[in-house]
Amino acid sequence: MGIIDRVEEIRCMCQYKLWHDEPNFEKDETIPGDLRRCYEFLKLTSRSFAAVIMELTPELRIAVMIFYLVLRGLDTIEDDMTISLEKKKPLLLDFYKFIEQPGWNFKESGPNEKDRQLLVEFEVVIAEYHNLKQGYRDVISSIAKEMGSGMAKYATLAEEHDGYSVESLEDFDMYCHYVAGLVGEGLSRLFANSDLETKDLAKQPALSNSVGLFLQKTNIIRDYREDFEDKRQFWPRAIWSKYTDDFGSFCEPGNVKALYCLSEIVANALEHAPSAIEYLCQLQNQQVFNFVAIPQCMAIATLAAVFKNPETFQTNVKIRKGQAVTIIMYAMNIKAVCDIFLRYTREIHAKNTPDDPNFLRISIACGKVEQACETAFPTRFRDMYEQAVATKMKAQKKGQKAVLSKKQKEEHKEAMQYFALSLVMGLIAIFTTLGVTLYFLGFDFTLNGVLSPSRIKNLFTSSSSSE
């Protein structure tokens, strides 16, 4: 990561902080109480998803939020290791029925379950679920039913195999389908129901599923250590058993085979990246595009961060906040998304080494991402696009200068003078305060120490002695 990239991240963070007003619907007194509480739960359960959901159009925003909270409630039950399988299984299988029962909630989650309160007050989510259009409710109910069934299946397998529920690559894909691929399918159907996107989007479940798998597999790779400590394992045995007989041995420092295993599972996830590009090319609404693009771009950045990184086996590796904000600022169109995917794919390719048994597979996966980006936004159009944008910006700048009156120019000049004066005075005040503080602390901050406190003290001491 070059210094220029870091400077750009700092610029984006400052710009985002100064100019972006985050919606606070949970504090809007004009919104009904149950809906406000749902907004609060959204922010409590996931700040990253909350940020992109909040930017959607009102009707779709509420539908997606309720969809997310329903599935989060389901996921909370699945993750709760204090609930016995005998009790957990019927809860997962019948969850889609519970959301049809006004007033239903669940108060038996473990005390340390981070999203426990959502289930304790789940009646507010159900109340808002019943306020949605029938089309939205049908989507949420059907996805909750299928997801609950899949979660029950893998919870049973985990119980039978001491936490190891994912054996083959088919199991890996199927598990990710149940917990994330179905989310992608559900979102596509919600987008189509909102009329913001075409009905054809809902008719491509395989594509929607692959987009969801890309996110989920990335999260599973990143969460290796956290899941291992919770006695859960979602990396497929078909992959890790090639490199060790003990899944926990990857935690040992200096384990080269652990990095080879990491390469293989990263390649498995990276092979879904072209689907994300293809899916984004079909979106028409700007808010929907942003909603889908930002998590996908963060996923490819996360893959680049964990690839060949031994820290993946020691802690939960995350991208820097500056990277996340830069993605949020830039991922606004297909060209920008392709640029982001190309940047991080090339970062992965640069770290790929011939001694890795997965070298060829990683190289092919990176090449397919390059090909997908070239198809979505060909290179020959990039130069034309950049020239057109530069010309437009230049024309706008000239136009703005032309329409300014003499009085406005004078006001602008005066404002800049005040700004410069304020900046100079501020710097003088800061350095003066710093200098005085260092002086009284006894620091010799002069060039030769001529005016240092020790010299002055000696001067007065010698004067007193002479008297």
Secondary structure as GFF3:
##gff-version 3
##sequence-region A 1 467
A	DSSP	alpha_helix	3	19	.	.	.	ID=ss1
A	DSSP	three_ten_helix	25	27	.	.	.	ID=ss2
A	DSSP	alpha_helix	33	45	.	.	.	ID=ss3
A	DSSP	alpha_helix	47	53	.	.	.	ID=ss4
A	DSSP	alpha_helix	58	79	.	.	.	ID=ss5
A	DSSP	alpha_helix	85	93	.	.	.	ID=ss6
A	DSSP	alpha_helix	95	98	.	.	.	ID=ss7
A	DSSP	alpha_helix	116	120	.	.	.	ID=ss8
A	DSSP	alpha_helix	122	129	.	.	.	ID=ss9
A	DSSP	alpha_helix	134	160	.	.	.	ID=ss10
A	DSSP	alpha_helix	169	176	.	.	.	ID=ss11
A	DSSP	pi_helix	177	181	.	.	.	ID=ss12
A	DSSP	alpha_helix	182	193	.	.	.	ID=ss13
A	DSSP	three_ten_helix	199	203	.	.	.	ID=ss14
A	DSSP	alpha_helix	205	222	.	.	.	ID=ss15
A	DSSP	alpha_helix	224	229	.	.	.	ID=ss16
A	DSSP	alpha_helix	237	240	.	.	.	ID=ss17
A	DSSP	three_ten_helix	247	251	.	.	.	ID=ss18
A	DSSP	alpha_helix	256	270	.	.	.	ID=ss19
A	DSSP	alpha_helix	273	281	.	.	.	ID=ss20
A	DSSP	alpha_helix	286	306	.	.	.	ID=ss21
A	DSSP	three_ten_helix	310	313	.	.	.	ID=ss22
A	DSSP	alpha_helix	321	330	.	.	.	ID=ss23
A	DSSP	alpha_helix	334	351	.	.	.	ID=ss24
A	DSSP	alpha_helix	359	376	.	.	.	ID=ss25
A	DSSP	alpha_helix	379	403	.	.	.	ID=ss26
A	DSSP	alpha_helix	406	440	.	.	.	ID=ss27
A	DSSP	alpha_helix	453	466	.	.	.	ID=ss28
###
